[in-house]
Amino acid sequence: MENTDVKFTVIIGFILLITFTAIAEIDIYIDGSYEGRIEDDGDIYIDGSYRGRIESDGDVYVDGSYSGRIEDDGDIYVNGSYYGRVEYDGDIYIDGSYKGRIEDDGDIYIDGSYFGRGDDMPFGGAPLIAGYLIFFGGYL
């Protein structure tokens, strides 16, 4: 994909790919079922279900369900459900439910529920909690 005029990609319905790589900075919208890998510089919006790995420089919005790993330089917004591992430099906002491992350099805002292990969570920023936090071992 060499066309830099592309502004967004829309995935509606079921799609199964081994690898999806976006070369240009585009926004990706997933409203269906997707399994695979996404590498993108734009924002990623998940309204359906996604399983796989995301590497992004933009923001990631999870309003549906996501299972996998996110490596992100932008902010992450979890309004749906997410299970997996997050490595990011921005902030994370959890209004839905998240279960997994977080490695961060930003702040964490929890208004929903988070379940995690302390030895996996070397928080660089400050967690701000208004919802539920279930935490095992390690430190905050």
KAHU-V114914 format. One line per field, one symbol per residue. ss: DSSP state (2 for helix, 1 for strand, 0 for the rest). psi: psi as a letter, one per 40 degrees, with the letter a starting at -180 (. if undefined). burial: + if it has 16 or more other ideal C-beta (glycine too) atoms within 10 Angstrom, else -. A space follows every 50 residues. Layout:
ss=???
psi=???
burial=???
This chain:
ss=00000001111111110001100000111111111111110001110011 11111100011100111111110001110011111111000111001111 1111000111001111122200000011100111110000
psi=heheehdihhhhahhhidhhhhdihihhhhgahhhahhhieaihhhdbhh hahhhieaihhhebihhahhhieaihhhebhhhaihhieaihhhebhhha hhhieaihhhebihhihdeegghdahhhhebhhhhhaai.
burial=--------+-+--------+-+---+++++++++-+-+-+++++++++++ -+++++++++++++++-+++++++++++++++-+-+-+-+++++++++-+ -+-+-+++++-+++-+----+-+---+-------------
